[in-house]
Amino acid sequence: MDEIAKQFPNLTENQRLQFEKLQFLYEDWNSKINVISRKDIDELYTRHVLHSLGIAKIIEFKAGSIIMDVGTGGGFPGIPLAILFPDSTFYLIDVIAKKIKVVNEVATSLGLTNIKAEQMRAENVKSNFDFIVSRAVTNMPDFVTWVKGKIKPASKNDLPNGILYLKGGDLTEELKGFPQATEYNLSEFFNDEFFETKKVVHLPL
């Protein structure tokens, strides 16, 4: 939590409280429905919250932006981003119902009114979004197939509309079909060794 406050010094008191509550909420829900691995729950703020907020080091969503989080699991990166950007709207989807239950319960407990979460496959979503975010749910070619045609044509943010993907390792082979993709190394923003190979990939669509 100290690292989040350091990295994002302009948090309101309410945002700080919301971030602080995440540890208790996820420990509580994880004891009932396992959505985060046992070893990761102790590193929640580094491996899940701060990792999710890596996207916020690349872009500051403008008010009114609409973002879909595909394969959100327990709510990452969608919930931390929704806390940080209360004037943007987030649609979180996952195919596993129990994970969406946790997302909805956590969002309600935090008083987040800018989140909607549903059990849904990305291919079946009918709406369009400024950005689609995700944490390494599949390889980029397959992911692009899932979300093609779901990006709004007109951009209002500082980056062109498209995909913001959190992934680690050498992505040369995976991205060779996407010359327009840009990789941002999270190790440039965060010191923890967890981020050494972690990246945000921006792919305009």
Secondary structure as GFF3:
##gff-version 3
##sequence-region A 1 205
A	DSSP	alpha_helix	2	7	.	.	.	ID=ss1
A	DSSP	alpha_helix	13	32	.	.	.	ID=ss2
A	DSSP	alpha_helix	38	41	.	.	.	ID=ss3
A	DSSP	alpha_helix	44	44	.	.	.	ID=ss4
A	DSSP	pi_helix	45	50	.	.	.	ID=ss5
A	DSSP	alpha_helix	51	53	.	.	.	ID=ss6
A	DSSP	three_ten_helix	54	57	.	.	.	ID=ss7
A	DSSP	beta_strand	66	70	.	.	.	ID=ss8
A	DSSP	alpha_helix	78	84	.	.	.	ID=ss9
A	DSSP	beta_strand	89	94	.	.	.	ID=ss10
A	DSSP	alpha_helix	97	110	.	.	.	ID=ss11
A	DSSP	beta_strand	115	119	.	.	.	ID=ss12
A	DSSP	three_ten_helix	122	124	.	.	.	ID=ss13
A	DSSP	beta_strand	131	135	.	.	.	ID=ss14
A	DSSP	alpha_helix	140	147	.	.	.	ID=ss15
A	DSSP	beta_strand	162	168	.	.	.	ID=ss16
A	DSSP	beta_strand	182	185	.	.	.	ID=ss17
A	DSSP	three_ten_helix	186	188	.	.	.	ID=ss18
A	DSSP	three_ten_helix	193	195	.	.	.	ID=ss19
A	DSSP	beta_strand	198	204	.	.	.	ID=ss20
###
